[in-house]
Amino acid sequence: QDDMIVQEGDILIPCNNEMVSMFIPLTAYQESNIYAAFKMISDFTCIRFQRHTTEFNYLKFKDGNGCASFVGCRGGPQPVYYSRTCSVGNLCHELIHALGLHHEHTRQDRDQYINVQWQNIKPGRQKNFEVKSGNTLNLPYDLNSIMHYGKFFFSVNGNPTVLPSYSGEQMGQRTHLSPLDIQKLNKLYHCGNNLYTTVSHNSVLMYDQQSNAYLEKYSSNTNTFLFSDQRSKWH
């Protein structure tokens, strides 16, 4: 299903609102990981997930050979594919595709930050690295995005397919939403201009100017988020 990830990738098509309906089969062996992926998003945005009832548009989780999703809301039941190899971070990555965001490394300004090593890419996978003309939401390029490929993604020979322009930069993490990932989703879904996010080496501090409330969330050394306030917990 990897090919579907890049379909319509140059268009940001968010769902109708911040409430996203989903259908998970009762036999889904990845159910706990799927819920954890929901939580990664809803804990830092206004986006919430609810079980599908009668809604026309909804995400339908289906067993597949890998992790894959269309980009943006396509209308009707929309598949999100998962397998036993999909981590929570992989599933979160695919959910963000479905919510409307494409790969970070395909932005038009990417050549200022990375160098694509075309000779090392598997045949037929070059399109995964092609530049798209999508809306960047006027936010900076983000090497740390959960939507960015790592150095060896789709390598045909074990050599890097993507190199940062500046040595030492890390890419391809699938453990958390970066500060800019959070800003992009909140901006795309009109979560309000009152939400500000600051980040230290191991925590995220969110401030809602409207309610004058702070919400601080930490990550441990094992990349598990520990929450000091459960008000935005996914239900």
N, CA, C and O of each residue as an XYZ file, in Angstrom:
940
protein
N       0.794     -1.216      0.000
C       0.000      0.000      0.000
C       0.831      1.272      0.000
O       0.259      2.362      0.026
N       2.139      1.181     -0.027
C       2.973      2.374      0.066
C       2.651      3.401     -1.011
O       2.754      4.603     -0.767
N       2.260      2.941     -2.209
C       2.004      3.861     -3.309
C       0.904      4.856     -2.983
O       0.918      5.981     -3.483
N      -0.048      4.455     -2.152
C      -1.171      5.329     -1.866
C      -0.764      6.534     -1.038
O      -1.463      7.547     -1.033
N       0.358      6.438     -0.339
C       0.810      7.531      0.500
C       1.043      8.784     -0.323
O       0.818      9.892      0.163
N       1.485      8.628     -1.546
C       1.875      9.798     -2.332
C       0.769     10.265     -3.280
O       0.986     11.199     -4.052
N      -0.388      9.651     -3.243
C      -1.483     10.104     -4.087
C      -2.026     11.426     -3.561
O      -2.213     11.587     -2.354
N      -2.276     12.359     -4.447
C      -2.834     13.662     -4.092
C      -2.005     14.358     -3.022
O      -2.543     15.105     -2.205
N      -0.722     14.120     -3.025
C       0.124     14.647     -1.971
C       0.369     16.129     -2.037
O       0.875     16.715     -1.080
N       0.016     16.763     -3.165
C       0.273     18.184     -3.287
C      -0.916     19.025     -2.849
O      -0.915     20.243     -3.030
N      -1.926     18.388     -2.276
C      -3.127     19.108     -1.866
C      -3.372     18.855     -0.383
O      -3.344     17.711      0.071
N      -3.611     19.927      0.369
C      -3.997     19.778      1.758
C      -5.519     19.715      1.817
O      -6.195     20.705      1.538
N      -6.059     18.548      2.180
C      -7.504     18.384      2.259
C      -7.854     17.915      3.669
O      -7.911     16.711      3.921
N      -8.087     18.840      4.583
C      -8.436     18.416      5.937
C      -9.838     17.837      5.981
O     -10.629     18.036      5.059
N     -10.144     17.123      7.048
C     -11.509     16.662      7.247
C     -12.393     17.872      7.547
O     -11.888     18.971      7.776
N     -13.704     17.669      7.545
C     -14.635     18.787      7.660
C     -14.462     19.584      8.939
O     -14.645     20.801      8.940
N     -14.118     18.925     10.010
C     -13.906     19.614     11.278
C     -12.924     18.816     12.107
O     -12.321     17.857     11.626
N     -12.766     19.222     13.365
C     -11.747     18.587     14.197
C     -12.204     17.263     14.798
O     -11.416     16.594     15.468
N     -13.469     16.865     14.575
C     -13.959     15.578     15.055
C     -13.882     14.566     13.918
O     -14.584     14.697     12.916
N     -13.033     13.562     14.073
C     -12.791     12.580     13.016
C     -13.391     11.244     13.432
O     -13.056     10.714     14.491
N     -14.269     10.702     12.610
C     -14.878      9.405     12.898
C     -13.993      8.285     12.366
O     -13.329      8.432     11.340
N     -13.998      7.171     13.076
C     -13.156      6.058     12.642
C     -13.846      4.740     12.957
O     -14.679      4.654     13.860
N     -13.480      3.710     12.190
C     -13.993      2.362     12.397
C     -12.808      1.422     12.565
O     -11.942      1.338     11.694
N     -12.776      0.719     13.687
C     -11.721     -0.255     13.958
C     -12.368     -1.628     14.094
O     -13.233     -1.799     14.953
N     -11.986     -2.611     13.285
C     -12.574     -3.951     13.401
C     -12.367     -4.531     14.796
O     -11.345     -4.276     15.434
N     -13.328     -5.303     15.261
C     -13.223     -5.900     16.589
C     -12.036     -6.845     16.684
O     -11.542     -7.120     17.778
N     -11.574     -7.346     15.534
C     -10.459     -8.293     15.513
C      -9.102     -7.600     15.356
O      -8.080     -8.265     15.188
N      -9.095     -6.280     15.410
C      -7.845     -5.546     15.172
C      -6.821     -5.861     16.259
O      -7.014     -5.512     17.424
N      -5.735     -6.521     15.871
C      -4.707     -6.879     16.843
C      -3.835     -5.687     17.210
O      -3.076     -5.756     18.177
N      -3.928     -4.603     16.463
C      -3.157     -3.396     16.742
C      -4.005     -2.335     17.428
O      -3.642     -1.158     17.409
N      -5.119     -2.716     18.031
C      -6.059     -1.733     18.561
C      -5.410     -0.806     19.580
O      -5.637      0.403     19.540
N      -4.613     -1.342     20.486
C      -3.993     -0.492     21.504
C      -3.030      0.509     20.873
O      -2.947      1.655     21.317
N      -2.305      0.086     19.844
C      -1.403      1.009     19.150
C      -2.180      2.082     18.390
O      -1.752      3.235     18.333
N      -3.309      1.710     17.810
C      -4.141      2.681     17.098
C      -4.633      3.743     18.069
O      -4.573      4.936     17.770
N      -5.124      3.315     19.238
C      -5.588      4.279     20.235
C      -4.444      5.173     20.707
O      -4.627      6.373     20.915
N      -3.272      4.583     20.873
C      -2.115      5.376     21.303
C      -1.742      6.414     20.251
O      -1.318      7.519     20.589
N      -1.898      6.061     18.972
C      -1.631      7.022     17.895
C      -2.648      8.160     17.919
O      -2.290      9.318     17.704
N      -3.927      7.832     18.183
C      -4.930      8.890     18.356
C      -4.488      9.856     19.448
O      -4.567     11.075     19.299
N      -4.027      9.280     20.535
C      -3.659     10.077     21.708
C      -2.480     10.996     21.416
O      -2.429     12.123     21.908
N      -1.527     10.514     20.609
C      -0.385     11.355     20.241
C      -0.848     12.643     19.576
O      -0.242     13.699     19.757
N      -1.928     12.547     18.803
C      -2.445     13.712     18.085
C      -3.367     14.545     18.960
O      -3.216     15.765     19.032
N      -4.321     13.902     19.627
C      -5.337     14.654     20.368
C      -4.778     15.327     21.612
O      -5.345     16.310     22.089
N      -3.682     14.818     22.140
C      -3.104     15.438     23.334
C      -2.478     16.794     23.050
O      -2.272     17.580     23.975
N      -2.169     17.087     21.783
C      -1.498     18.343     21.467
C      -2.262     19.205     20.462
O      -1.768     20.249     20.037
N      -3.459     18.773     20.085
C      -4.245     19.519     19.105
C      -5.704     19.540     19.551
O      -6.059     18.956     20.574
N      -6.537     20.214     18.776
C      -7.983     20.197     19.044
C      -8.669     19.039     18.333
O      -9.887     18.894     18.428
N      -7.909     18.215     17.623
C      -8.479     17.102     16.854
C      -8.869     15.965     17.797
O      -8.076     15.559     18.646
N     -10.073     15.458     17.649
C     -10.568     14.351     18.457
C     -11.069     13.240     17.542
O     -11.480     13.489     16.409
N     -11.028     12.019     18.048
C     -11.458     10.859     17.278
C     -12.645     10.203     17.976
O     -12.640     10.039     19.196
N     -13.642      9.837     17.215
C     -14.820      9.176     17.762
C     -15.151      7.951     16.919
O     -14.809      7.884     15.738
N     -15.815      6.996     17.534
C     -16.197      5.792     16.800
C     -17.259      6.121     15.752
O     -18.157      6.932     15.981
N     -17.130      5.477     14.611
C     -18.063      5.700     13.505
C     -19.453      5.169     13.849
O     -19.603      4.067     14.377
N     -20.455      5.974     13.540
C     -21.848      5.534     13.684
C     -22.532      5.627     12.319
O     -22.643      4.632     11.603
N     -22.991      6.843     11.964
C     -23.686      7.024     10.687
C     -22.993      8.032      9.778
O     -23.532      8.379      8.727
N     -21.814      8.510     10.159
C     -21.128      9.542      9.384
C     -20.757      9.019      7.996
O     -20.384      7.857      7.838
N     -20.865      9.890      6.998
C     -20.495      9.505      5.633
C     -18.980      9.391      5.492
O     -18.485      8.442      4.883
N     -18.252     10.336      6.042
C     -16.787     10.332      5.975
C     -16.212      9.713      7.243
O     -16.542     10.140      8.349
N     -15.365      8.720      7.088
C     -14.708      8.150      8.260
C     -13.470      7.364      7.838
O     -13.345      6.940      6.689
N     -12.568      7.182      8.782
C     -11.361      6.393      8.555
C     -11.653      4.941      8.917
O     -12.176      4.658      9.994
N     -11.317      4.033      8.024
C     -11.558      2.612      8.246
C     -10.221      1.887      8.301
O      -9.514      1.794      7.297
N      -9.881      1.382      9.465
C      -8.601      0.703      9.646
C      -8.692     -0.721      9.109
O      -9.609     -1.473      9.438
N      -7.714     -1.070      8.272
C      -7.732     -2.367      7.604
C      -6.363     -3.031      7.705
O      -5.326     -2.374      7.617
N      -6.385     -4.339      7.889
C      -5.149     -5.118      7.913
C      -4.514     -5.081      6.529
O      -5.199     -5.235      5.517
N      -3.192     -4.875      6.493
C      -2.483     -4.815      5.221
C      -1.069     -5.328      5.365
O      -0.710     -5.893      6.397
N      -0.265     -5.134      4.336
C       1.119     -5.606      4.345
C       2.074     -4.609      4.979
O       3.235     -4.936      5.223
N       1.610     -3.413      5.244
C       2.467     -2.389      5.830
C       1.621     -1.276      6.390
O       0.435     -1.463      6.661
N       2.225     -0.113      6.566
C       1.521      1.062      7.072
C       1.303      2.012      5.903
O       2.263      2.389      5.230
N       0.052      2.407      5.649
C      -0.204      3.266      4.497
C      -1.513      4.017      4.656
O      -2.428      3.567      5.347
N      -1.584      5.173      4.002
C      -2.789      5.987      4.029
C      -2.812      6.903      2.818
O      -1.763      7.283      2.299
N      -4.005      7.254      2.372
C      -4.146      8.341      1.418
C      -3.829      9.651      2.127
O      -3.830      9.717      3.356
N      -3.560     10.687      1.347
C      -3.306     12.005      1.922
C      -4.560     12.850      1.802
O      -5.074     13.053      0.702
N      -5.056     13.344      2.934
C      -6.214     14.214      2.931
C      -7.530     13.464      2.922
O      -7.578     12.266      2.645
N      -8.588     14.182      3.227
C      -9.925     13.601      3.298
C     -10.466     13.380      1.891
O     -10.649     14.338      1.139
N     -10.724     12.127      1.530
C     -11.146     11.789      0.175
C     -12.662     11.606      0.065
O     -13.198     11.593     -1.043
N     -13.353     11.466      1.187
C     -14.797     11.287      1.172
C     -15.199      9.832      1.262
O     -14.601      8.976      0.610
N     -16.220      9.543      2.075
C     -16.676      8.181      2.271
C     -15.741      7.415      3.191
O     -14.893      8.014      3.853
N     -15.889      6.088      3.241
C     -14.969      5.282      4.055
C     -13.565      5.328      3.466
O     -13.367      4.978      2.302
N     -12.614      5.747      4.246
C     -11.241      5.945      3.767
C     -10.300      4.992      4.498
O     -10.175      5.073      5.720
N      -9.632      4.087      3.770
C      -8.803      3.091      4.445
C      -7.501      3.653      5.004
O      -6.850      4.502      4.394
N      -7.148      3.155      6.173
C      -5.814      3.337      6.745
C      -5.304      1.926      7.010
O      -5.902      1.183      7.789
N      -4.205      1.557      6.368
C      -3.705      0.191      6.453
C      -2.652      0.052      7.547
O      -1.837      0.948      7.766
N      -2.687     -1.081      8.221
C      -1.720     -1.356      9.276
C      -1.346     -2.836      9.242
O      -2.081     -3.665      8.705
N      -0.204     -3.145      9.817
C       0.224     -4.533      9.960
C       0.875     -4.684     11.328
O       0.961     -3.722     12.091
N       1.327     -5.877     11.630
C       1.962     -6.123     12.930
C       3.264     -5.350     13.084
O       3.739     -5.155     14.203
N       3.840     -4.913     11.984
C       5.110     -4.183     12.055
C       4.916     -2.691     12.305
O       5.894     -1.970     12.503
N       3.680     -2.219     12.298
C       3.431     -0.782     12.473
C       3.538     -0.394     13.946
O       2.798     -0.906     14.786
N       4.447      0.497     14.243
C       4.571      1.024     15.597
C       3.528      2.108     15.820
O       2.835      2.513     14.887
N       3.418      2.574     17.051
C       2.516      3.684     17.352
C       2.893      4.898     16.512
O       2.022      5.578     15.970
N       4.191      5.167     16.406
C       4.657      6.301     15.619
C       4.351      6.162     14.140
O       4.006      7.143     13.481
N       4.477      4.929     13.606
C       4.115      4.681     12.205
C       2.637      4.966     11.965
O       2.268      5.596     10.974
N       1.795      4.493     12.887
C       0.358      4.710     12.753
C       0.013      6.188     12.868
O      -0.856      6.682     12.149
N       0.684      6.891     13.764
C       0.474      8.331     13.895
C       0.850      9.040     12.597
O       0.135      9.934     12.145
N       1.964      8.644     12.002
C       2.411      9.194     10.718
C       1.316      9.030      9.658
O       1.014      9.969      8.921
N       0.727      7.831      9.587
C      -0.313      7.580      8.588
C      -1.587      8.355      8.894
O      -2.256      8.836      7.979
N      -1.927      8.480     10.168
C      -3.096      9.277     10.539
C      -2.927     10.729     10.109
O      -3.873     11.357      9.634
N      -1.729     11.256     10.277
C      -1.478     12.646      9.897
C      -1.568     12.805      8.382
O      -2.007     13.848      7.897
N      -1.158     11.785      7.630
C      -1.416     11.800      6.184
C      -2.921     11.935      5.931
O      -3.354     12.792      5.161
N      -3.709     11.083      6.588
C      -5.157     11.102      6.381
C      -5.765     12.436      6.797
O      -6.768     12.869      6.228
N      -5.164     13.082      7.782
C      -5.660     14.380      8.239
C      -5.296     15.507      7.284
O      -5.848     16.602      7.384
N      -4.360     15.250      6.346
C      -4.113     16.242      5.310
C      -2.686     16.669      5.080
O      -2.437     17.501      4.207
N      -1.729     16.133      5.828
C      -0.341     16.571      5.662
C       0.467     15.550      4.871
O       0.303     14.341      5.032
N       1.345     16.065      4.010
C       2.197     15.199      3.205
C       3.573     15.086      3.852
O       3.816     15.654      4.917
N       4.477     14.344      3.197
C       5.835     14.189      3.703
C       6.578     15.526      3.721
O       6.498     16.311      2.776
N       7.284     15.761      4.793
C       8.018     17.023      4.950
C       9.137     17.159      3.923
O       9.414     18.259      3.447
N       9.778     16.048      3.582
C      10.945     16.112      2.689
C      10.574     16.378      1.230
O      11.459     16.470      0.379
N       9.274     16.503      0.929
C       8.864     16.806     -0.444
C       8.467     18.270     -0.617
O       7.960     18.650     -1.672
N       8.690     19.087      0.397
C       8.403     20.520      0.278
C       9.277     21.164     -0.792
O      10.369     20.679     -1.091
N       8.786     22.260     -1.363
C       9.521     22.933     -2.435
C      10.851     23.510     -1.964
O      11.776     23.663     -2.762
N      10.955     23.829     -0.687
C      12.185     24.434     -0.171
C      13.142     23.401      0.416
O      14.114     23.769      1.074
N      12.882     22.120      0.188
C      13.666     21.072      0.849
C      15.144     21.076      0.479
O      15.973     20.660      1.288
N      15.506     21.540     -0.736
C      16.905     21.486     -1.162
C      17.805     22.414     -0.359
O      19.028     22.316     -0.450
N      17.226     23.301      0.414
C      18.011     24.140      1.316
C      18.431     23.372      2.567
O      19.343     23.792      3.279
N      17.764     22.243      2.835
C      17.957     21.539      4.096
C      18.430     20.099      3.934
O      19.058     19.550      4.839
N      18.135     19.485      2.793
C      18.533     18.094      2.573
C      19.057     17.911      1.149
O      18.802     18.725      0.262
N      19.790     16.825      0.963
C      20.264     16.426     -0.364
C      19.776     15.007     -0.638
O      20.158     14.070      0.063
N      18.939     14.851     -1.646
C      18.425     13.530     -2.014
C      19.471     12.795     -2.841
O      19.983     13.330     -3.825
N      19.781     11.582     -2.444
C      20.769     10.748     -3.131
C      20.027      9.792     -4.078
O      19.770      8.636     -3.741
N      19.696     10.296     -5.249
C      18.843      9.555     -6.173
C      19.425      8.200     -6.569
O      18.678      7.250     -6.806
N      20.740      8.105     -6.643
C      21.376      6.867     -7.094
C      21.191      5.724     -6.097
O      21.406      4.563     -6.444
N      20.795      6.040     -4.867
C      20.653      5.018     -3.830
C      19.202      4.600     -3.589
O      18.943      3.750     -2.737
N      18.265      5.175     -4.315
C      16.845      4.909     -4.091
C      16.399      3.679     -4.882
O      16.781      3.503     -6.039
N      15.592      2.837     -4.252
C      15.068      1.651     -4.925
C      14.327      2.035     -6.201
O      13.604      3.031     -6.220
N      14.499      1.257     -7.262
C      13.752      1.523     -8.498
C      12.251      1.550     -8.228
O      11.721      0.690     -7.524
N      11.584      2.527     -8.784
C      10.149      2.666     -8.596
C       9.752      3.483     -7.392
O       8.574      3.792     -7.220
N      10.723      3.847     -6.539
C      10.426      4.622     -5.336
C      10.843      6.079     -5.454
O      10.699      6.846     -4.501
N      11.354      6.463     -6.604
C      11.818      7.843     -6.773
C      10.696      8.855     -6.544
O      10.940      9.961     -6.062
N       9.461      8.468     -6.893
C       8.350      9.412     -6.755
C       8.087      9.773     -5.294
O       7.508     10.820     -5.006
N       8.513      8.901     -4.369
C       8.356      9.215     -2.950
C       9.241     10.373     -2.517
O       9.062     10.929     -1.434
N      10.197     10.735     -3.368
C      11.153     11.789     -3.026
C      10.983     13.032     -3.903
O      11.747     13.989     -3.781
N       9.994     13.014     -4.777
C       9.799     14.152     -5.673
C       9.201     15.343     -4.931
O       8.391     15.179     -4.019
N       9.611     16.541     -5.334
C       9.112     17.772     -4.722
C       7.640     17.961     -5.073
O       7.228     17.735     -6.211
N       6.850     18.380     -4.076
C       5.438     18.683     -4.276
C       5.222     20.186     -4.119
O       6.004     20.869     -3.458
N       4.170     20.684     -4.723
C       3.894     22.121     -4.690
C       2.829     22.481     -3.669
O       2.059     23.419     -3.876
N       2.778     21.742     -2.568
C       1.724     21.934     -1.585
C       1.887     23.164     -0.719
O       2.927     23.824     -0.721
N       0.838     23.453      0.017
C       0.794     24.560      0.963
C       1.629     24.209      2.191
O       1.398     23.174      2.818
N       2.586     25.050      2.539
C       3.441     24.802      3.708
C       2.868     25.418      4.973
O       3.474     25.319      6.039
N       1.698     26.058      4.865
C       1.059     26.727      5.997
C       1.932     27.836      6.566
O       1.749     28.264      7.706
N       2.892     28.299      5.750
C       3.799     29.383      6.157
C       4.574     29.056      7.426
O       4.842     29.931      8.249
N       4.928     27.789      7.570
C       5.727     27.351      8.714
C       7.066     26.820      8.209
O       7.153     26.342      7.078
N       8.117     26.900      9.039
C       9.463     26.518      8.597
C       9.594     25.030      8.285
O       8.790     24.208      8.725
N      10.620     24.714      7.522
C      10.977     23.320      7.237
C      11.373     22.641      8.543
O      11.976     23.265      9.416
N      11.031     21.363      8.673
C      11.212     20.672      9.948
C      11.876     19.310      9.750
O      11.213     18.335      9.396
N      13.177     19.249      9.979
C      13.902     17.982      9.884
C      13.443     16.988     10.942
O      13.557     15.777     10.753
N      12.922     17.500     12.057
C      12.512     16.641     13.165
C      11.063     16.178     13.057
O      10.556     15.519     13.964
N      10.399     16.513     11.967
C       8.989     16.151     11.807
C       8.789     14.639     11.774
O       9.623     13.902     11.247
N       7.689     14.195     12.335
C       7.316     12.782     12.249
C       6.948     12.409     10.813
O       6.795     11.232     10.486
N       6.807     13.432      9.958
C       6.462     13.225      8.550
C       7.692     13.250      7.635
O       7.544     13.210      6.414
N       8.882     13.314      8.194
C      10.123     13.376      7.403
C      10.723     11.983      7.271
O      10.718     11.215      8.233
N      11.236     11.649      6.097
C      11.950     10.386      5.908
C      13.290     10.418      6.637
O      13.866     11.480      6.874
N      13.771      9.222      6.986
C      15.092      9.079      7.551
C      16.142      8.899      6.465
O      15.821      8.862      5.277
N      17.386      8.789      6.877
C      18.503      8.754      5.931
C      18.474      7.554      4.990
O      18.946      7.648      3.857
N      17.928      6.430      5.442
C      18.048      5.197      4.667
C      16.711      4.680      4.131
O      16.629      3.539      3.676
N      15.676      5.499      4.179
C      14.368      5.056      3.695
C      14.444      4.700      2.207
O      14.939      5.483      1.396
N      13.948      3.512      1.863
C      13.888      3.020      0.480
C      15.267      2.966     -0.184
O      15.405      3.249     -1.374
N      16.279      2.599      0.599
C      17.624      2.459      0.037
C      17.747      1.128     -0.701
O      17.277      0.098     -0.218
N      18.374      1.154     -1.857
C      18.554     -0.051     -2.653
C      19.870     -0.752     -2.336
O      20.044     -1.929     -2.651
N      20.787     -0.030     -1.717
C      22.134     -0.569     -1.517
C      22.694     -0.353     -0.114
O      23.879     -0.586      0.120
N      21.855      0.091      0.818
C      22.313      0.322      2.183
C      22.952      1.672      2.401
O      23.346      1.997      3.521
N      23.062      2.463      1.351
C      23.610      3.815      1.465
C      22.474      4.822      1.646
O      21.330      4.526      1.299
N      22.774      6.009      2.183
C      21.724      6.990      2.466
C      20.969      7.429      1.209
O      21.549      7.576      0.133
N      19.674      7.631      1.375
C      18.847      8.203      0.309
C      18.596      9.692      0.542
O      18.290     10.435     -0.391
N      18.728     10.113      1.794
C      18.550     11.522      2.151
C      19.649     11.911      3.126
O      19.888     11.213      4.111
N      20.312     13.013      2.856
C      21.343     13.526      3.751
C      21.006     14.963      4.138
O      20.587     15.748      3.288
N      21.186     15.317      5.418
C      20.953     16.703      5.820
C      22.046     17.602      5.266
O      23.188     17.172      5.106
N      21.699     18.837      4.976
C      22.690     19.779      4.448
C      23.759     20.095      5.478
O      24.885     20.449      5.128
N      23.402     19.964      6.751
C      24.350     20.234      7.829
C      24.540     18.957      8.632
O      23.565     18.361      9.090
N      25.764     18.539      8.803
C      26.057     17.281      9.488
C      25.562     17.328     10.928
O      25.554     18.379     11.570
N      25.152     16.167     11.416
C      24.686     16.063     12.792
C      23.185     16.174     12.948
O      22.649     15.849     14.007
N      22.497     16.628     11.909
C      21.038     16.744     11.984
C      20.404     15.350     11.908
O      20.824     14.507     11.116
N      19.389     15.126     12.744
C      18.688     13.850     12.760
C      17.372     13.962     11.993
O      16.722     15.007     12.017
N      16.986     12.892     11.320
C      15.751     12.869     10.535
C      15.089     11.505     10.680
O      15.751     10.509     10.975
N      13.778     11.471     10.468
C      13.073     10.201     10.376
C      12.547      9.642     11.679
O      12.176      8.469     11.732
N      12.501     10.448     12.741
C      11.997      9.931     14.016
C      10.504      9.614     13.915
O       9.757     10.281     13.200
N      10.091      8.580     14.651
C       8.685      8.196     14.685
C       8.218      8.013     16.137
O       7.396      7.144     16.426
N       8.747      8.833     17.037
C       8.417      8.683     18.453
C       7.497      9.761     18.994
O       6.857      9.560     20.025
N       7.417     10.912     18.317
C       6.625     12.017     18.866
C       6.315     13.048     17.786
O       6.971     13.091     16.745
N       5.323     13.864     18.043
C       5.055     15.016     17.196
C       6.057     16.103     17.539
O       6.248     16.426     18.711
N       6.687     16.660     16.542
C       7.591     17.782     16.784
C       6.757     19.032     17.073
O       5.561     19.050     16.783
N       7.366     20.073     17.639
C       6.629     21.328     17.853
C       5.985     21.859     16.579
O       4.866     22.371     16.613
N       6.695     21.739     15.448
C       6.132     22.231     14.191
C       5.024     21.316     13.660
O       4.091     21.794     13.014
N       5.113     20.009     13.923
C       3.995     19.120     13.584
C       2.731     19.579     14.303
O       1.652     19.643     13.715
N       2.889     19.894     15.580
C       1.760     20.350     16.393
C       1.189     21.643     15.827
O      -0.027     21.787     15.695
N       2.067     22.578     15.494
C       1.605     23.854     14.949
C       0.879     23.665     13.621
O      -0.140     24.309     13.370
N       1.405     22.780     12.769
C       0.783     22.566     11.459
C      -0.630     22.015     11.592
O      -1.554     22.497     10.937
N      -0.798     21.006     12.438
C      -2.123     20.419     12.607
C      -3.090     21.418     13.223
O      -4.240     21.517     12.794
N      -2.630     22.158     14.226
C      -3.498     23.151     14.853
C      -3.878     24.252     13.872
O      -5.000     24.759     13.906
N      -2.954     24.618     13.007
C      -3.248     25.658     12.023
C      -4.184     25.133     10.941
O      -5.121     25.825     10.543
N      -3.937     23.917     10.464
C      -4.765     23.332      9.413
C      -6.203     23.143      9.878
O      -7.141     23.308      9.098
N      -6.375     22.793     11.162
C      -7.709     22.533     11.698
C      -8.277     23.711     12.483
O      -9.252     23.566     13.220
N      -7.655     24.882     12.314
C      -8.179     26.114     12.912
C      -8.441     25.931     14.409
O      -9.513     26.260     14.917
N      -7.443     25.403     15.089
C      -7.598     25.139     16.515
C      -7.547     26.406     17.362
O      -7.647     26.326     18.586
N      -7.394     27.555     16.747
C      -7.415     28.801     17.495
C      -6.048     29.434     17.549
O      -5.027     28.747     17.545
N      -6.038     30.741     17.601
C      -4.786     31.486     17.652
C      -4.303     31.707     19.075
O      -3.293     32.375     19.294
N      -5.018     31.150     20.041
C      -4.665     31.380     21.432
C      -3.737     30.310     21.989
O      -3.302     30.399     23.138
N      -3.431     29.291     21.175
C      -2.627     28.176     21.656
C      -1.176     28.370     21.262
O      -0.855     28.476     20.079
N      -0.301     28.416     22.252
C       1.122     28.595     22.012
C       1.872     27.390     22.563
O       1.485     26.827     23.587
N       2.933     26.998     21.891
C       3.697     25.823     22.286
C       5.172     26.161     22.410
O       5.761     26.745     21.500
N       5.763     25.796     23.528
C       7.208     25.919     23.701
C       7.755     24.556     24.086
O       7.049     23.746     24.685
N       9.007     24.301     23.746
C       9.574     22.972     23.921
C      10.959     23.057     24.539
O      11.768     23.901     24.153
N      11.232     22.177     25.502
C      12.585     22.003     26.011
C      13.076     20.652     25.520
O      12.460     20.061     24.633
N      14.174     20.150     26.079
C      14.747     18.910     25.557
C      13.868     17.704     25.829
O      13.975     16.702     25.121
N      13.001     17.769     26.833
C      12.193     16.588     27.131
C      10.753     16.909     27.506
O      10.068     16.061     28.078
N      10.281     18.104     27.200
C       8.907     18.415     27.557
C       8.304     19.412     26.590
O       9.010     20.120     25.873
N       7.001     19.450     26.588
C       6.256     20.420     25.790
C       5.337     21.179     26.725
O       4.616     20.574     27.519
N       5.356     22.494     26.637
C       4.506     23.336     27.469
C       3.531     24.070     26.564
O       3.942     24.833     25.690
N       2.254     23.841     26.771
C       1.231     24.491     25.965
C       0.508     25.522     26.818
O       0.178     25.264     27.975
N       0.267     26.686     26.240
C      -0.402     27.771     26.952
C      -1.600     28.250     26.159
O      -1.468     28.657     25.005
N      -2.763     28.201     26.774
C      -3.987     28.687     26.148
C      -4.270     30.080     26.691
O      -4.678     30.240     27.841
N      -4.046     31.088     25.845
C      -4.197     32.469     26.271
C      -5.635     32.775     26.668
O      -5.880     33.581     27.565
N      -6.581     32.132     26.001
C      -7.985     32.417     26.256
C      -8.401     31.981     27.656
O      -9.120     32.705     28.345
N      -7.951     30.801     28.080
C      -8.328     30.302     29.398
C      -7.260     30.564     30.444
O      -7.448     30.258     31.621
N      -6.135     31.133     30.013
C      -5.019     31.415     30.907
C      -4.536     30.145     31.610
O      -4.174     30.174     32.786
N      -4.538     29.028     30.872
C      -4.191     27.738     31.455
C      -2.934     27.171     30.807
O      -2.699     27.337     29.610
N      -2.136     26.501     31.625
C      -0.944     25.820     31.143
C      -1.168     24.310     31.197
O      -1.871     23.803     32.071
N      -0.566     23.615     30.259
C      -0.620     22.158     30.253
C       0.753     21.648     29.864
O       1.186     21.835     28.728
N       1.434     21.012     30.785
C       2.798     20.554     30.526
C       2.819     19.043     30.398
O       2.186     18.328     31.174
N       3.565     18.564     29.395
C       3.610     17.140     29.108
C       5.055     16.718     28.898
O       5.807     17.383     28.185
N       5.435     15.626     29.512
C       6.818     15.186     29.493
C       6.981     13.890     28.708
O       6.030     13.131     28.521
N       8.206     13.659     28.257
C       8.541     12.361     27.681
C       9.700     11.773     28.461
O      10.631     12.481     28.845
N       9.633     10.465     28.692
C      10.697      9.792     29.416
C      11.789      9.372     28.449
O      11.695      9.619     27.247
N      12.817      8.741     28.973
C      13.920      8.293     28.123
C      13.496      7.193     27.155
O      14.190      6.916     26.177
N      12.355      6.569     27.434
C      11.856      5.523     26.540
C      10.807      6.073     25.584
O      10.095      5.318     24.923
N      10.723      7.399     25.521
C       9.814      8.083     24.598
C       8.339      7.866     24.918
O       7.480      8.031     24.052
N       8.048      7.494     26.175
C       6.664      7.350     26.601
C       6.213      8.654     27.235
O       6.876      9.159     28.142
N       5.101      9.207     26.778
C       4.638     10.475     27.309
C       3.935     10.275     28.650
O       3.078      9.404     28.795
N       4.308     11.080     29.603
C       3.702     11.098     30.929
C       2.988     12.429     31.077
O       3.609     13.480     30.921
N       1.702     12.406     31.375
C       0.917     13.622     31.333
C       0.595     14.108     32.736
O       0.156     13.338     33.590
N       0.821     15.406     32.963
C       0.531     16.000     34.255
C      -0.902     16.508     34.329
O      -1.360     16.903     35.401
N      -1.618     16.505     33.207
C      -2.996     16.979     33.162
C      -3.728     16.172     32.108
O      -3.299     16.123     30.955
N      -4.823     15.541     32.489
C      -5.519     14.635     31.577
C      -6.734     15.278     30.912
O      -7.583     14.564     30.379
N      -6.837     16.587     30.930
C      -8.026     17.230     30.381
C      -8.210     16.951     28.897
O      -9.339     16.902     28.408
N      -7.119     16.769     28.186
C      -7.246     16.551     26.745
C      -7.068     15.083     26.368
O      -6.781     14.764     25.214
N      -7.239     14.195     27.341
C      -7.087     12.772     27.069
C      -8.111     12.314     26.038
O      -9.261     12.753     26.058
N      -7.681     11.416     25.125
C      -8.605     10.908     24.117
C      -9.625      9.991     24.764
O      -9.280      9.194     25.637
N     -10.882     10.095     24.342
C     -11.959      9.236     24.847
C     -12.577      8.459     23.691
O     -13.504      7.675     23.899
